[in-house]
Amino acid sequence: MKANLEFNLPEDEYKFNCAVNGDKYLAALECIRSEVRTIYKYSELSETEFELVERIYSMIIHYINEYNLKFTPD
């Protein structure tokens, strides 16, 4: 299967960059998720800090699932 995307540059430059760099955005999100998980699991945090990190981590996971993102090819 092939897909061809067409953009009217320069007016569609933002959409073009999103399409071309989508894998980089996903990789950056995975790095953020991983770093927050490390803080959540291994850092000595106060109860308030722990709750905040837990909330942030849950939010990241929620949006990953909501947008059906996968970090590795099927």
Secondary structure, DSSP 8 states (H G I E B T S, - for coil): --------TTTTHHHHHHHHTHHHHHHHHHHHHHHHHHHHHHS---HHHHHHHHHHHHHHHHHHHHTT--SS--
